[in-house]
Each structure stands twice: as C-alpha cells, then as structure tokens.
Amino acid sequence: MRTISAIIGAILAGVILTMTFLTSGVDVKFFINPLGLAIVIGGTLAAIFLSYSLTDVLRVASIVSRIFLRKDKSFKALGTDMMKFCDNSLSNGVPALSKGEVHPFLNDCLVLISDGYNDDEMREMLQSRIMSTYEMEKYEMTIIRSMSKYPPAFGMIGTVVGLIALMASMGGEVDMANIGNYMAIALTTTLYGLIIANFIFKPISDNLEIGGKQNLKTRQIIMESAILLRNNASLLVIQDTINSLVPPREAIDYIGGGAKSAA
C-alpha cells in the first residue's frame, strides 16, 4: 500500500505545483530560471559528493526507485502467509528453503533450522542480521535526509547572487526591466530549493524511515514464528505470537478460518 501511496503523492505534488504556476496570474516564463536551477542542483550535487562516497551517491537512484517498485505486505497479509507456511510445514515437514511466498528473510531462518542451531543461537544470529539490515536502511535514509538540507541553502546563495546583481544595476541608470529579471533570479532559486527539499528529499526520507521500521517488525515476526515452528509449536501458539507483535487492527484469525475448516 505504501507504494501506491507514494505514486499518488508524486502525482499530487506534480499537479499542485503545475496548478500553482498556471493559476498564479504571472507568465510561466518568470518561473523558469536555468541559472538558478543550475546553482541549486549543481551545488547540492557538489555537497553530496563531498559528504559521501561515490558508491553511496550511486545507491541513491536505487533507493528512490525502491519506493515506487517494492511490494510491501501488510502485517495481516504477512501473518496469514506465515500461518499457511507453518500449517503446511507442521503437516509435511519443515522445508530447507521456502519458495519466496512469505518473505526472503524466511530462508535465513530455515537455513539455521536445517543446520541444527538451538533457539538461543538462532535468535542471536537472526537478531544480528535484523539489526544489520535495519542499520543499513537507516543509513540510506540518512543520506536522503542529508540531501534535503542542501537545496534551500544553495537556493539562498542564488538569492544573494540575484540581489547583488540587482544592487549593482542600481548604481547607474535604473532599468526597471532588469530589476524585474534580477528579482526573478533571486526568488526562483529559493523556490527551487524549497521545492526540491520539501517535495522530493524530505518525503522520501520519511518514507524510508517508516519502511525501515516496518521491515524491522516484519523480520521479527518471521523470526519468532520460525523459532516456534522449529519447536513444533501449535498453530494457536504461533498465531497468538504473531498477533502479539502486530497492531490489533492487523491481527489474524487463521485458526478460526482455514485451519479448523480444513480439520
């Protein structure tokens, strides 16, 4: 659902900005300032390359695309799929690997089960993997969030450049047309910086932060379910454990549905 929400948000942002420019009562050409855009984008890129490694910068494109291309499951859908997997495994034996119908992290759990690790060893190793993944996702979010502070700053630099040019033009014969052009340069650079920061970088970093927390909870649900499965716990225990980890509105009722009717 967050993927759909991200797409809707991007469309709404484009529509709002377009309608704002078209209905402002000002010729759209006054919002077009290649020099100001170059100052904001070029300055932001320069600051980013100075702050992060080339590898981190190149990861940004994949990070952004992930927001629109990933396939997130709700906790309810995840819990239901996990219950189906556990139900089948308790009946037919725990497989060495899953077919990816639940979540890729489930295979990490199944490998440790097949290798014969006990509960404490499994939990310790899986917790380490969960936190490593979470820290990586937090770092990605930090990169994007850092980017959001640069466009407004370089927008202000463009504004100062425009004002300096404006003041210089007033030293001799005043040309009102030039004054308007210099003011346009000064103000549009600030506008570009605010748009890039608040319509692109900040929403993306917030999305990544929420997604990281959701992924953390998802892996915890799978880990606890897998450990119970290793101990041949009943479906009721597995279901109650999953429900204890998710919000009440996401609680599952697999036992009251498929499991009992199948029995």
HUNORDA-V697450 format. One record per residue. N is the residue number from 1. RES is the residue in one letter. OMEGA is omega in radians with two decimals (* if undefined). Layout:
N,RES,OMEGA
N,RES,OMEGA
//
This chain:
1,M,-3.14
2,R,3.08
3,T,3.11
4,I,3.13
5,S,3.13
6,A,3.12
7,I,3.11
8,I,3.13
9,G,3.14
10,A,3.13
11,I,3.14
12,L,3.12
13,A,3.12
14,G,-3.14
15,V,-3.12
16,I,-3.14
17,L,3.14
18,T,3.14
19,M,3.12
20,T,-3.13
21,F,-3.06
22,L,-3.07
23,T,-3.10
24,S,-3.09
25,G,-3.14
26,V,3.09
27,D,-3.08
28,V,-3.09
29,K,3.14
30,F,3.08
31,F,-3.11
32,I,-3.09
33,N,-3.10
34,P,-3.14
35,L,3.13
36,G,3.12
37,L,3.12
38,A,3.13
39,I,-3.08
40,V,-3.08
41,I,-3.14
42,G,3.12
43,G,3.11
44,T,3.12
45,L,3.14
46,A,-3.14
47,A,-3.13
48,I,3.14
49,F,3.08
50,L,-3.05
51,S,-3.01
52,Y,3.11
53,S,3.13
54,L,3.12
55,T,3.12
56,D,-3.13
57,V,-3.14
58,L,3.12
59,R,-3.06
60,V,-3.12
61,A,3.13
62,S,3.11
63,I,-3.12
64,V,-3.12
65,S,-3.14
66,R,-3.13
67,I,-3.06
68,F,-3.04
69,L,-3.06
70,R,-3.14
71,K,-3.13
72,D,3.03
73,K,2.97
74,S,3.12
75,F,3.14
76,K,3.12
77,A,3.11
78,L,-3.14
79,G,3.12
80,T,3.12
81,D,3.13
82,M,3.10
83,M,3.11
84,K,3.13
85,F,-3.13
86,C,3.12
87,D,-3.14
88,N,-3.12
89,S,3.12
90,L,-3.13
91,S,-2.99
92,N,-3.11
93,G,-3.11
94,V,-3.13
95,P,3.10
96,A,3.11
97,L,3.05
98,S,-3.13
99,K,3.11
100,G,-3.10
101,E,-3.14
102,V,-3.11
103,H,-3.14
104,P,-3.11
105,F,3.13
106,L,3.13
107,N,3.06
108,D,3.14
109,C,-3.09
110,L,3.11
111,V,3.14
112,L,3.08
113,I,-3.12
114,S,3.11
115,D,3.02
116,G,3.12
117,Y,3.11
118,N,-3.03
119,D,-3.08
120,D,3.12
121,E,3.11
122,M,-3.09
123,R,-3.13
124,E,-3.12
125,M,-3.12
126,L,3.08
127,Q,3.11
128,S,3.12
129,R,3.14
130,I,-3.10
131,M,3.09
132,S,3.11
133,T,-3.14
134,Y,3.12
135,E,3.10
136,M,3.13
137,E,3.08
138,K,3.13
139,Y,3.09
140,E,3.11
141,M,-3.14
142,T,3.11
143,I,-3.12
144,I,-3.13
145,R,3.09
146,S,3.13
147,M,-3.06
148,S,-3.10
149,K,-3.08
150,Y,-3.09
151,P,3.11
152,P,-3.14
153,A,3.12
154,F,3.00
155,G,3.09
156,M,3.08
157,I,3.10
158,G,3.10
159,T,3.13
160,V,3.11
161,V,3.13
162,G,3.14
163,L,3.08
164,I,3.11
165,A,3.12
166,L,3.14
167,M,3.14
168,A,-3.12
169,S,-3.11
170,M,3.14
171,G,3.13
172,G,3.13
173,E,-3.06
174,V,3.06
175,D,-3.06
176,M,3.13
177,A,3.12
178,N,3.11
179,I,3.11
180,G,-3.14
181,N,-3.14
182,Y,3.10
183,M,3.11
184,A,3.10
185,I,-3.10
186,A,-3.03
187,L,-3.11
188,T,3.11
189,T,3.05
190,T,3.11
191,L,3.14
192,Y,-3.14
193,G,-3.14
194,L,-3.14
195,I,-3.10
196,I,-3.11
197,A,-2.97
198,N,3.11
199,F,-3.09
200,I,-2.96
201,F,-3.10
202,K,3.08
203,P,3.13
204,I,3.14
205,S,3.08
206,D,3.11
207,N,3.14
208,L,3.13
209,E,3.12
210,I,3.12
211,G,3.10
212,G,3.12
213,K,3.10
214,Q,3.11
215,N,3.09
216,L,3.13
217,K,3.13
218,T,-3.13
219,R,3.09
220,Q,3.10
221,I,-3.13
222,I,-3.13
223,M,-3.10
224,E,3.11
225,S,-3.13
226,A,3.12
227,I,3.07
228,L,3.12
229,L,3.11
230,R,-3.11
231,N,3.13
232,N,3.09
233,A,-3.14
234,S,3.10
235,L,3.13
236,L,3.12
237,V,3.13
238,I,3.13
239,Q,-3.13
240,D,3.10
241,T,3.11
242,I,-3.11
243,N,3.11
244,S,-3.09
245,L,-3.07
246,V,3.06
247,P,-3.11
248,P,-3.12
249,R,-3.13
250,E,-3.11
251,A,-3.12
252,I,3.13
253,D,-3.10
254,Y,-3.12
255,I,3.14
256,G,-3.12
257,G,-3.00
258,G,-3.03
259,A,-3.11
260,K,-3.13
261,S,3.13
262,A,3.14
263,A,*
//
